[in-house]
Amino acid sequence: MPLLIDMPIEPEQVPQLDAVLITHYGNDHYSAPTCKALAGCLHRIPRFGGNGPHFVRWNYACPKVLLEDGIQRFTEGVELYKKEYPG
């Protein structure tokens, strides 16, 4: 699916990332070409379940899975966790 907006920079221009959080694999929250292009600047991906083998094929080192009911520490000072909201 093509992007509906112009991005301010290309993925190849991103020097370094601390994390990429993918909440689900819909086209509005996940872009396979972008994730593939970011492989050089990020070595760990926190993500909720899903398509881990893609990240191995794209040369990410050890993608990590954040389970929906779990807490995972990825690097000093960075923790991700699921929070329930009423409604």
N, C-alpha and C positions, 0 to 999 in steps of 0.2 A: 504494500500500500504506500503510495507517495505521501511525503510530508505535506501538510497544509500550510506550513509557515516556513519562512527562511530562517535558518539557524544563524546565530551571531558568529559562530566559528565552526569549522569542520572538526570531526572527531580526531583526525590526524594532527590537529593543532593543539590538542590538550596534552600538556607536558606530564601531569601526574594526577591521579585520583586516589582518595582514601578508600572509597567504596562505591559500588553501584548497587542500589536496592531495586529489585524487580518484584513488584507486588503480585503481578499476574502477567500472563503472556497474551494480552490483548494489544492490538496495534496502537492504542492510545497510551500505553504504558511501557511498551517494549519494542525496540527496533533491533532486529537481528543484525543488519548491516552496521549499525552504530556500535553494538556490543562487540562485534568482530573487529571493528576498527580500533576500539579502545584497548585491545589485548596488550599492547605494548606499554601502557602506562598504569596498569592495575594488575596486581597479582592475586588478589583475593576478592571474591564476589559473595557478599551476603545475599541470599535469595530465598524466597519461599517455594520449596519443592520444585517440581518441574523438570526442565530440560538441561540438567547438568552435563550430559554428554556433549552438547553443542559447545560448551565453554572449554572442554578438554580438546576438542577438535580445533578450536580457534586459538590454541596455545596459551590459555590461561593456566597458571600454575595453581593446582589444588583449589578449585572452586569450593567454597564452603556453603553448606545449607543451613539456613536458619529455619528450624521447624516452627510451625504455626504456634505451638504452645511453649516454645523454649526461649531461653535467653542465650545469646552467644556473644562473647567478647572477641573482637577481631584484632584490635591493636590497643595499645595503652590509651585509655580515656575514651574509647569508642565502644559502646554497647548498643545493641538493637534488641527490642522486645516488642511483642504484640500487646496492644492496649485495646481493651473493649470500651466502646462508647455506647451509652444508652440510646435507644431509638430504633 
